[in-house]
Amino acid sequence: MRVEFPEFRLGSVLATSFTATLTERQGEPVERIPTPGRLVDWLAVSGLAVDSCTTAQLELARELRESIHAAATAAAVHDPLPAAAIHIINERSIQGRAAAVLTPEANREWRLGSASSVEDALGVIAADAISIIAGERDGRLALCASPTCRAAFFDTSQSRTRKWCEMNTCGNREKKARFNAKQRKSGTAARDEAGRSGSVG
């Protein structure tokens, strides 16, 4: 059965899509890879299919995810990169043995080694993180404007002024919250006006 992960879109930046497997970091965090099987599903959707995953490999993946999040967040606000995060990202990149291969359709795909497929997949994600944090990709790192999210994302919009990690989730929620607040304020003002009108009579 194919599992859909709403935080990943084809053409998305792999590294920041991976950090989005933990959402609502500043609110009530939602873990989207709670089991090894869910990590296998996410990797498959992301073009990094592996046969299996152990609990220890899941912990390695989460450690990499949090390191990428820490480094990308620092880069987005122009703070020094955390040394511990750099170490983990580099280690995962070095340990991965994936190879880029060209398909007959002129697409790039990743071929993972058979002995340590999860580690190879993590190496691809780490290498992707290095490329965006080092400024090698056309775009900019930014933080989601949602106060309960604050996810790091890679903005490739033409104006480079994107505010939300995902318009369909954080963007719509924040717009709805602003609309509801405006409606409440308008309702309160109308009731106050009605009260003043009634007291005059």
C-alpha positions as CSV (number, residue, x, y, z in Angstrom):
1,M,0.0,0.0,0.0
2,R,1.4,3.4,-1.0
3,V,1.4,5.9,1.9
4,E,0.9,9.6,1.0
5,F,3.0,12.1,2.9
6,P,1.4,15.6,2.4
7,E,4.6,17.3,3.3
8,F,6.5,15.9,0.3
9,R,6.0,17.0,-3.2
10,L,7.8,15.9,-6.3
11,G,10.4,18.5,-7.1
12,S,10.6,19.5,-3.4
13,V,14.0,19.9,-1.8
14,L,14.7,16.5,-0.3
15,A,16.5,17.7,2.9
16,T,13.8,20.2,4.0
17,S,11.0,17.7,3.0
18,F,12.7,15.3,5.3
19,T,12.8,17.8,8.2
20,A,9.0,18.2,7.7
21,T,8.5,14.6,8.9
22,L,8.3,16.3,12.3
23,T,5.7,19.1,12.1
24,E,4.3,21.7,14.5
25,R,7.7,21.9,16.2
26,Q,6.7,25.0,18.2
27,G,3.2,23.8,19.0
28,E,2.2,20.2,19.6
29,P,4.8,18.2,17.5
30,V,3.5,15.6,15.2
31,E,5.9,12.7,14.4
32,R,5.3,11.4,10.8
33,I,7.9,8.7,11.0
34,P,7.0,7.0,14.3
35,T,8.1,3.5,13.2
36,P,10.7,2.0,10.9
37,G,8.0,1.1,8.5
38,R,6.9,4.7,8.1
39,L,10.5,5.7,7.3
40,V,10.6,3.0,4.6
41,D,7.3,4.5,3.2
42,W,8.7,8.0,3.2
43,L,11.9,7.0,1.5
44,A,10.0,5.1,-1.2
45,V,7.8,8.2,-1.9
46,S,10.9,10.3,-2.1
47,G,12.6,8.1,-4.7
48,L,14.9,6.3,-2.2
49,A,13.3,2.9,-1.8
50,V,14.8,0.5,0.7
51,D,13.8,-3.0,1.6
52,S,13.7,-2.6,5.4
53,C,14.6,-0.5,8.3
54,T,15.6,-1.2,11.9
55,T,14.8,0.7,15.0
56,A,18.5,1.8,15.2
57,Q,18.4,3.0,11.6
58,L,15.2,5.0,12.4
59,E,17.1,6.7,15.3
60,L,20.0,7.5,12.9
61,A,17.4,9.1,10.5
62,R,15.8,11.2,13.2
63,E,19.2,12.3,14.4
64,L,20.0,13.4,10.9
65,R,16.6,15.1,10.5
66,E,17.1,17.2,13.7
67,S,20.7,18.1,12.7
68,I,19.5,19.3,9.3
69,H,16.7,21.3,10.9
70,A,19.2,22.9,13.4
71,A,21.7,23.8,10.6
72,A,19.0,25.0,8.1
73,T,17.4,27.1,10.8
74,A,20.7,28.7,11.7
75,A,21.5,29.4,8.0
76,A,18.0,30.9,7.5
77,V,18.6,33.5,10.2
78,H,22.3,33.9,9.4
79,D,23.5,32.4,12.7
80,P,26.6,30.3,13.0
81,L,26.0,26.7,12.1
82,P,25.8,24.3,15.2
83,A,29.0,22.2,15.3
84,A,27.2,19.1,16.5
85,A,24.7,19.4,13.6
86,I,27.5,19.8,11.0
87,H,29.2,16.7,12.4
88,I,26.1,14.5,12.1
89,I,25.3,15.8,8.6
90,N,28.9,15.2,7.4
91,E,29.1,11.8,9.0
92,R,25.9,10.6,7.3
93,S,27.1,12.0,3.9
94,I,30.4,10.3,4.2
95,Q,28.9,6.9,5.2
96,G,26.4,6.8,2.4
97,R,27.4,4.8,-0.7
98,A,24.6,5.8,-3.1
99,A,25.4,6.5,-6.7
100,A,23.5,8.8,-9.1
101,V,22.4,7.0,-12.3
102,L,20.9,8.3,-15.5
103,T,17.6,6.8,-16.7
104,P,16.7,6.3,-20.4
105,E,14.2,9.2,-19.8
106,A,17.2,11.5,-19.0
107,N,16.2,11.6,-15.3
108,R,18.6,11.3,-12.4
109,E,17.9,8.5,-9.9
110,W,19.8,7.2,-6.9
111,R,21.0,3.6,-6.7
112,L,21.5,2.5,-3.1
113,G,23.9,-0.2,-2.0
114,S,22.4,-3.5,-0.9
115,A,24.2,-3.9,2.4
116,S,23.2,-0.7,4.1
117,S,20.3,0.8,2.1
118,V,19.0,3.1,4.8
119,E,22.4,4.5,5.5
120,D,22.8,5.1,1.8
121,A,19.5,6.9,1.6
122,L,20.5,9.1,4.6
123,G,23.7,9.9,2.8
124,V,21.7,11.3,-0.2
125,I,19.6,13.4,2.2
126,A,22.7,14.7,4.0
127,A,24.3,15.6,0.7
128,D,21.2,17.5,-0.4
129,A,21.3,19.4,2.9
130,I,24.9,20.3,2.4
131,S,24.1,21.7,-1.1
132,I,21.3,24.0,0.1
133,I,23.0,25.1,3.3
134,A,26.3,25.8,1.4
135,G,24.3,28.0,-1.0
136,E,24.9,25.9,-4.1
137,R,21.2,25.8,-5.1
138,D,19.1,28.5,-6.6
139,G,16.9,29.7,-3.8
140,R,17.0,30.8,-0.1
141,L,16.5,29.1,3.2
142,A,13.6,30.6,5.2
143,L,11.5,29.8,8.3
144,C,7.8,29.3,8.1
145,A,5.8,32.3,9.4
146,S,3.4,30.1,11.4
147,P,4.3,30.5,15.1
148,T,3.5,26.9,15.8
149,C,5.5,25.6,12.9
150,R,8.7,27.6,12.2
151,A,9.9,24.9,9.8
152,A,13.0,25.6,7.7
153,F,12.1,25.5,4.0
154,F,13.9,26.3,0.7
155,D,12.2,29.1,-1.1
156,T,12.5,28.8,-4.9
157,S,9.7,31.3,-5.7
158,Q,10.6,34.0,-8.2
159,S,10.4,36.8,-5.7
160,R,12.0,34.7,-2.8
161,T,9.3,36.1,-0.5
162,R,7.4,32.9,0.4
163,K,6.2,33.0,4.0
164,W,4.9,29.4,4.6
165,C,6.5,26.0,4.4
166,E,3.3,24.8,2.8
167,M,0.4,27.1,1.6
168,N,-2.1,24.2,1.9
169,T,-1.3,23.7,5.6
170,C,0.3,26.5,7.5
171,G,-0.6,29.2,5.0
172,N,-4.3,28.4,4.9
173,R,-4.5,27.9,8.6
174,E,-2.9,31.3,9.3
175,K,-5.2,33.0,6.8
176,K,-8.3,31.3,8.3
177,A,-7.1,32.4,11.8
178,R,-6.7,36.0,10.7
179,F,-10.2,35.9,9.0
180,N,-11.8,34.5,12.1
181,A,-10.1,37.1,14.3
182,K,-11.3,39.9,12.0
183,Q,-14.9,38.4,12.0
184,R,-14.8,38.3,15.8
185,K,-13.6,41.9,16.0
186,S,-16.3,43.1,13.5
187,G,-18.9,41.2,15.5
188,T,-17.8,42.8,18.8
189,A,-17.7,46.2,17.3
190,A,-21.3,45.7,15.9
191,R,-22.6,44.6,19.3
192,D,-20.9,47.5,21.0
193,E,-22.5,49.9,18.5
194,A,-25.9,48.3,19.0
195,G,-25.5,48.6,22.8
196,R,-24.7,52.3,22.5
197,S,-27.6,52.9,20.2
198,G,-30.0,51.1,22.6
199,S,-28.7,53.0,25.6
200,V,-29.3,56.3,23.9
201,G,-33.0,55.6,23.6
